[in-house]
Amino acid sequence: MRDLRLKLDNLQFDELAQIARSQIPSLAPRWTDHNVHDPGIMLTELVAWIADAQIYSLGRDRRDERRAYARLMGIQSSGPIAAQGHLWPDRALTFDPARPVSWARGTVVDARNVCSVTRSDAPIFHPSASLYLTTCKLSRLLARAEEGTETDLTRVNEHGAAEFRPFGVAPGRTARLRLEFSGGSNGSTAPTSSRAQLAIGFEVPDAQSSASAPRASRLRARLIDAQGSHDLTIAADHTDMFTRTGVLLLDIDPRAMAVDDRFALEIDCPSGRWLVTPRVTRISPNVIPLLQSEHLEWLDVGLGHGVPDQELKLPVPGLQFDEAHRVAVRALDGGAWHEWEKVEDFERSGPEDRHFHVDVDHATLRFGNGFNGRALENGAPVQATYDVSQGLKGNLAASMLWTVSGILGVYGTNIATMSGGMDAQLDRDLQIAARETLKQSRPIVSSADLEAAALACKDLRVSRAHELLAPAGSRRVAGERRLLVLSDHRDDVAPAAYEPDAWLQEIHSRLAPRLPAGQRLVMVRPRYVEIGLRARLVASPRLDVAELATQISKYIAGQRFALLPASGITAWQLGTALTKVRVSAWLRKFAGIARVLELDLFANGQPVNEGVDIQGAALPLLRLSPGDIRVLRSDDPEAR
């Protein structure tokens, strides 16, 4: 891409002075002394020097201007961003009734607990929320589908080797997941905390843990124990409606709820508006969300010297200074402790104002000079509260063994990488960050831009996207753009559940703000035409006709009628004509087929004479039943 910035700094002092001297004969003919000792020449050189400095400054951005330009794109300087992830307990601690857990009843882990791996150079993590660890085992897992059938998923969940659907194949309002717990009460200590959070982890296949803040959940949860049913508040949904690996954080009262005896949890979606059909490989309680950040409270940072503009360096590096992380300072002044106020500069600070400024580039605290802001007293101790993180160093590999302070032995592993950690982005990095942001969040202009942006919604499992251009001569609202999107289909799901309204609306909400002004995005789901075929074929001599029929069925369904792209497979192209002649040609060219005796084609259950009208946003959905494709031996009487 060409650099479109203006090249303003293209004249220097010597050139400017020469231009000024060259204008003298025409502007002042009587001026004859052009040597450097002449006062007039001295003035022209002074003006050239000033002009050179001004031209140079016009070609550069001041720090405040750079910050302002970056804010227009939502970028601002920040300290290191903490890596995040989830710590999953050992399977035996979750499922095996013969192995007791290694923590006592009433155990709460919070930001004071240290979570670390065996590697010596790895940074320290802390829980991102205060969690209550239940001593119960997950003894039973039941999925109630929309049609009312119940499936016991206990064994498949314990093994964790295959994916399953905890809410059925087409969930709605009545789909529900029930988790039953039993075998707890390790010890006699009663819970002392009245409020805590119970974490339930969900491992989603082909999805990383979320490193972003959880959004408001559309789910509902209730706890059922011997005292009755308790509606629970979902404090955070890190799974984002089970589109990514994460945890549900449920607010509980351990003293009023039997979370260490026998209880059950029920989870559903009252609106029935699922973004995608949930698919998970593992559900487990006591999953700990981790954050590679440390809160340092009232750490001694130095002593006052009684001098103006004193600076104190923060002793622990990795300062986090965004809006979520406050830097607080207090110092002894006048015989008492006072908290000082953080300011951006001292221009409006008076002599008695206890103000301080944070130099984030050098991680130092600067105080006033006695006129603009109060100076520190000589010998006065200074303390500070702030948060630190090691940024990129917190991005650890998956499957590492972890320990938790206060809990005996190895607690578990991180099944996914610890991600999201970034080093500090200071003022000098804003220009680079702005350029990267422009590359990644550029407006959606072309059809390729629109389709690529839709396919980038990996958490929504968008498998295909096509912009439907207006046919020649058709009438369409000016500025309207129509996008056809496909989800990852499953054979056991009805076509009506492939692309639900909530799924289309979520994609629209992500793409529409990136369209140029005056354009409107319309989401379109495919019109599926159910195709059936029956064929009688003759095999070449000495071939296994049953095996050949199976291979042809897989070939027709998996390659010729494939709706989603795969390795070595081209998906069905929109607008492709489907005729009996075409299908017959596919069958004749299959290795081992000598002749096509009979071929019948059906569309939505109706026989087709020549072809099927599959135009516009329509796609064929092949439905093959056992016996639809019959392969006869060459010596079979029916083959004559």
N, C-alpha and C positions, 0 to 999 in steps of 0.2 A: 504494500500500500504506500502511495506517495505521502510524504510529509507535507501537509498543507499549511503548516505554520509560516507566518511572514518572516522573511529574512531581513530583520531591521538593522542588525549590527553589521553593515557592509561598508561603513566609512570610518576611518580612523583619524587620529590627530593630524598626521602629516598631510593626508589628503585634504582635510578640512582647511588647514592653514594655507595650503597651496591654492585651493579654490578661492579663498579670501584675497590672497595677493593678486591672483589673476583678474579679479574684478576692479582693482584699484585704478588702472589706466582709463577705464571707461566711466567710472563713477567719480573719480577725483583726479583729473589730468594734471593738476599742479603738484600733486604728491609725487615727489621724485626719489625720496630716500626710502628704499625698501629693505634696508638692513635691519638686523635684529635689535640694534641699539635704539631704533626709532620708537618713541612712545606709541605711535599708531600701530606699528607692527606688533608691539607687545600686547596691545589691546585685542588685535585680531587673533593672536595666538591664545590669549586668555579665553576669548569666546569660543575658539575651536576646541580648547580643552574642556570647557563646560558642555559644549554640544556633544563631544565624544562620550562624556560620562552619561549624558542623558540618553543618547542612542543606545549605549550599552545597557542601561537600566530598563529601557523599553523592551529590549530583547530578552529580558530575564523576568522571572516571577519572584516577588517577595514571598517570604514564608507565610504571611497572613493571606496573600492572594492565592498561594498554592493550596492552603487549607480550604479557602472559600470555594475554589474551583472543584476540589475533591468532594466537598460536601454536596455540590450539585448532583453528583453521581452516587450519593449515599456512602461515600468513603471518608473515613476520618482516622487519624492516627490512633493507635491502640497498643496496649502492651501485649505480651505474649498471650495467645489464646490457648486455653487448657485442653488437652486431649481428654476424650470421653470414651466410655465403653461400659461393658457389663461383666460382672464376675458371677459365673454360674457355679453353684455348689456341686460337689461330687455326686454322681448318680446314686451311690449307695446312701448318702445322707438324705436324699429326696425320696427314694422308692423302696429301699430294702428295709423291711420291718425288723429284721434281726440285728441291724446295726444301729445303735443309738447315735443321736447327733452329738456333736462335740461342744455344744453350748447348753447352758441351763435355761430353764423357764424364766421368762422376764428379760431376756437379753435384748438390748437395743444397741444398734450400731449407728453412729452419727459421724459428723465431720471430725470428731476427736479421735476416731479409730483410724489407725494406719493400715493401709492395704499395700502389700509389696510383693514382688516376685523374687525368686531366688537369685536372679542376676544382680551382681553387685553394683553395676553402673546404671541400673534402671532407676528412674525417679520414683518418689513416693506418691501414692494416690490416696484419696479420701472418699468416703461415700458422699454423694451429692444430696442425699436426703436422710433424715432420721428414720431408720427402719426397725420394725419389730420382727425378730426371727422366730417363727413358729417352730415348735419342737415336733409337730405332727408330720406324718408322711402322706404323700399324695397317693391314696389307696385306690381311687377309682376315677375314671374320666369318661363322661357320657356326653355325646353330641346329639341334640334333638334337632332334626331337620325341619324345614318349613312345613312339610306334609305331615309331620307328627311322628315319624319313625325315629327310634333311638338306636344309636350305635355305641357299643362299648369300645373305647379307644385306649384302654388302660395299657394293654400289652404293647401296642405299636408305639405308644408314647414312651414307655420305659426303655425300649430298645433304641429309639431315636434314629433308626436307619432309613425310614421311609416317610414321605410327607403324607399328611392326612388333612381332612377338612373338618375343623372343629364345629362348624355351624351348618354342615351339609353342602350339597353341590350348588344350590341356588337359595341362599339365605334371604330371609325377609324379617318381618316383625316378630314372628313367633319362633324363629330359630334361637336356640339357647345352648350354652355350654355349661355343664355342671362339673365342678371339681369337688370331690369328697376327700376329706382328710381324717386321719385317725392315728392312734398309737403315740400320742404325745405325752406331755407332763413329765419331762426329764428333770427330776428334782422337785422340791416342795416350795421353792421360792415363789411368792406371788408377784405378778406384774406390778410395778410401782408407777409406771407411766400411764396417764389417763388418755393421752393422744399419741398415736404413732402411725406409721404407714406400713402396710403389708404389701410386699412386692411379689408379683406373679410375672415370670419371664416367659416370653414367646419367641421361639427361634423360627424365623421365616426363611425358607430355602431361597438361595440365590439372592440374598439381600444382606447388606452390611448393617451394623448397628447405626442408629441415628446419632449424628454429631450435632444436630440442630435442636433448638428448644422445642419441646412438645407442644402441639396445638390443643385446643379444647376438644375433649373427647365427646363423641356421639354415643358412646356406650353407656350401659347401666349395669350396676353390680349390686348384689345383695348377699348378705351372709346369713346362713340358717344354722342355728344351734339349738340346744335343748330349751332355751328361753323363747325361741320364736325366730322371726325373720327381721333382719336389720338392713335397711337401705344404706348403702355406702356411697360416699363421695369419692369419685375418681380424681385424685389430686393431680395426676399427670398420666398421659398416655404416650409413652415413648415409642409405641408401635405404630402410631398414626393409623388406627383402624386396621392393624395387622398387615400393613404394607411393608413393614421392615422389622428387623429383629430389635426387641426392646422389652420394656416392662410396663405393666400397669401398676401404678402406685395407688393403693386403696387406703383411705383414712379409716382407722379403726380405734376402738376403745378397748385395750386388752383387759381391763378390769371388769368390763361389762359383757364382753363377748368371749366365748369359749374357744379361743384360738390356740389353746394348748391341750385340748381334750379331743372332741369329735365335732366337726363342723363341715359345712359345705358352702361353696361359693357358686353363684349363678351369674352368668354374664350374657347380656343380649344387647340388641340395638333397637330401642323402641320405635324409631322412625322407619326402620327397615331399609334405610338408604346406605347400602354398603358400597364403598368405592370399588373394591374388588372382592371376589370370593376368597375368604381367608384360607390360606394353606400354610401349615406349620409342620415342623418336624419334631418339636419338643416343647413341652410346657412344664414349668418347674416353679415352685415357690422359693422364696428366700434368695432371689437373684439381686445382687447389689449393684446399683448404678454407680459408676466410679467417675471421679473428676481429678485430674492432675493439677490441683491447685491447693495452696496452703494459706491459711489465714493467720497472720502474725499479729498478735494483739499486744499493744503497748510495749513494743520492743525499744530498749534504750539505743538511741541513735547518736548521742553525743552530748556535749556540754556547751553552753553559751560562752562566748568570749567577750561580750560587751562591745563588739565592733560592728560597724554598719555592713549591711548586705552579707551577713555571715551565711555560709553554705555548709550543710551537713549531708554527707553521702549515706544513703540507706545501706546498711551492712549486708542485707541478703538480696542478691540480684534477682531479676525476673519480675520487676514491678508490673502489676496489672493496674491500668488506670482508666479503663472505660467507665461508662455510666453505672455499670453493675458492681464496680469495685471502688469503694470510697477510700481515700487516704485521709486519715485523721491524725492530728498532731496536738499534743499538750505539752506544756512546759511550765516550770516553776517560775512564777513572776510575782514579785511583791510579797513573798512568803506564802503564796497559795498556788495550787495547781489550776491552770486555766486551759481550756481548749481553744486552739487558734483556728481561724477561718481560712480556708483555701481560696485564693484569688488567682485570676489569670495574669494580672500585673499589679503594680503598686501605684498606678497613676492617680487613682481616687482614694488612696489610703492616707489617713491622717496620722499624726505622730503617736497617738495612743491606740491605734487600731492593731489588734493582735492578728496580723495576717501573715500567711506564708504562701509561697509559690513552689510548684513542683516542676523541676526541669526533667522532663521525661526522657530526653535524649541521654542524659548523664545520670539519671536516678538520684537526684540530689534535691534537698529542701533548701530554699533560699528565704531569708527573713528580711525585714525592713531595715532602713538605714537611720531611723530616728525621726525623719521628717515625713517620708512616705512609708508608713508602716513602722510599728514598734520594733526596736532592736532587742535581741536576746540579752538578758542580764548576764554578767560575768559569773561563770560557774554554775549557771542554772541548768539542771538536767532536762533533757528533751526526750520524749517518748513518742512513738508513732505506731499506728495500726494500719496495716496494708496487706494486700494479697499478692502472692508471687506464684509464678508457674514457669516450667522449663520448656514450654512451647513444643517444638518439633521433637524433642527428646522423649516426650510422652507417647509418641506414636509407636506402640509396641506390637510385635507380631502376635498372632493368635496362638492358642493352645499352650500358654505358659501357666505354671503352677503358682498359686497365690496363697498367701497367709493373711489373716486378719487379726489385728491386735485384740487380745482378750479372748480369742477362740483358739483352742488347742489344735495343733496339727495343720495340715494343708486343707484349706477351705474348698478350693475348686480351681477352675480354669476360665480364661476368657475365650469363648468359642469363636469370636471374631476379633479382628485387629482393634486395638485402641487407636482411635482416629480423631481427626479434627484439630490436633495441636499445631500451632503456628507461632513462629517467632514474632517479636515485637515489630510493628509497622510504624515507624517514626516519620517525622515530617519529610526526611530525605527520601523515603520510600513511596510517598504519595503519588508521585508522577508515574512510577512504574506500575503501581496498583491501578491507577486510573486507566492506563493503556490496556492492561489486562482485562479490566472490567468492560471497556469498550469492545474488545474482541469477543468476550463471552456473552454479553447482553446487548448485542447490536439489534436494531429493529428488524422485525420480520418483514422482508420486502418480497423476495421471490418465492415461487412455489417450493423450491428446494429448502429455503429457510424455514418455511412453515412446516414442512414434513419432518425436517431434522429436529425442530423444536418439539414436535409431538413425540417423536421416537426417543427423545432425551428423557421423557417421563418414565424412567425405568421402574420406579416404585409402583406405578400404576399398570405395569405390564402392557404397555402399548407395543404391539407387534408389527402393525402396518399403518401407514398414513399416506393419504393421497389427496391433493387438492383437486376438487372437481371443477374444471374450467367450464365456462358457459358455452354450450354448442353454438355454432354460427346461426344467427337469426333468432336466437332465443331471447326472451326478455328477463332481465335480472336487475334487481335494485343496484344502482350505482354504488360501488364501494363494498359490495357484499362478497365475502369469500367463504366458500363452502369446503369443509375439511372432513373427509371420510377417514375414520379410525377403526382399527380392529384390535380386540384384546386377544390374549392367548387362549384359544378355545380348548375345551375339553369334550371328549366324546360323550361323557355321561351327563352333560349339562344341556338343557334345552336352549335353542337359539335365542329365545326371548330374554335369557339371562346373560347373554354374551357381553353386551354393551349397555349396562343399566344407565338410567338418567343421571344418577349421582356421579357416576364415572365420567360421563360426557361433560357434565357441568364443572367437574374438577379440572379437567384438561382445558376447558374454555377459560376458566379463571386464571390459569397460568399463562396462556398464550395471548389472550385478547389485549392485555395492557402493552404488549410489545408491537402491536400493529401500528402502522402510520395513522396519523389523524385522518378521520373521514372514512376509515374502513371498519367493517363490521364482520365478525366471525360467526359462522353458523356451523355447528357440529352436526354431522350426519352419520348415522349408523347404517351398515349395509342392509340391503334387502336380500334375505337368503331364500334361494329357490332349492327346495329339496329334490334331489335327483336320485332316481333309482334306475338300475339296469339289470337285465337278465340276458345271459349269453350262453350259447352252446358252442363249444369249440372242439376242434379235433387236434389231438397232440401228435407229434412226430413219433415214429416207432421207438419202442423200448424206453419209454419215459414213465415215471410215476405220475399218473394223472392227478391223484389227490394232492401231492406236493406241488404240482404245477398250478393247480387251481388256487392253492393258498398263496403262492408267489404272485400270481396275477392279481389277486384281490389286494395284496399289500402294495403292488406297483400302481394300480389304478387309484387306490385311495390315498397312498402316501406321496405320490409324485404327480400324477396327472391332475388330480383334484385337490392338491395341497393349497390351503388358503394362507398358510403362514410360511415365510421363507425359512429354510434350514440349510445346513451344510450340503452342498451339491444338489439342492432342490430349488427350483424356481416356482414361486407361488403363482397362483392363477391370476392372470392379468385382467384388469377391468375391461369390459366391452368385448371380451373374446367370445366368438360364436361357438355354441355347442351343438353339434350335429351328429346324427347316427353315422355318417360317413367318417367323421373324424374319430369317433370312438372305435369304429370298426378298424380303422387304420392302426390305432394304438395296439389293438389286440393282435392283428395280423403280424405286426413287427416284433412281437414279443418272442424271444428265443424259445423254441420248442413247440410253437403253434403252427400247425399245417394249414388249417382252414377255419373260417368263421361260418358256422352253419346257421346260426340264428342270433339276432340281436334286437332286443326291445328296450326302449328308452322311456322313462317316466319323469314328469315334472309335477311336483306337489301331488303325487298319486294318480295323475292323469297320463294316459299313453300319449306319446309324441310320434308323429309320422316322420318328420324330417329333422327338425331341430328345436331348440329351446331358446326362447327370447331372454337372453341375459345381457341387458344393456344398462347403461348408467351406473348406479351404485349397487347393482345386483351381483351376487356371487353364488356359485353352485355349492350346495351342501350335500355331498354324496352319502347315501344311506344304503349300505350293502348288508344283506342278510345271508346266513348260511344257505348254500345251494343256489344263490343267484348266478354264480359263475360255475358252469359245469364243463369239465374237460373230459372228452371221450377218447378212448383208445382208437387207433386207426383201424383196428379189426372189429370194432363194435358195430353191430348191425345198424344202430342209430346214426353212425357216421357215414353211411352210404347215401 
